[in-house]
């Protein structure tokens, strides 16, 4: 009997998303690091992947594995986008990043400061080996997408 069954691959991939969510919630609630808007966007595909994993235990595992793979690729894409925002490669959503303030009047600048969210998407609150949480999410999620892909192929 081999360990690398479709069911075990699905459990591994969905469990990986669950671990990512637990880590994100630990940083938020135990580490007192409130998530920014893009961080929250990265969480939804993980929740969806977990849902696909649960559904795969009861219904059409091959289809659910494909859905889980798409969800993992979605959070990886958002993670890479968020990394680019953090590194200043491109502008993020105007609701959570700093814009060019040189052309603003004093009143407009004050209004922008007062309307700014408490947690900004273009700042890195934590990093390990020079990679931010968004970067790690993207990398790990690509790995999870590969596991989902293997599960899909086993179907």
Secondary structure, DSSP 8 states (H G I E B T S, - for coil): --S--HHHHHHHHHHHHHHHHHHHHHHHHTS-----HHHHHHHHHHHHHHHHHHHHTTS-HHHHHHHHHHHHHHHHHHHHHHHHHHTTSS---TTTS----TT--HHHHHHHHHHS-SS-TTS-S-EETTEEHHHHHHHHHHHHHHHHHHHHHH-
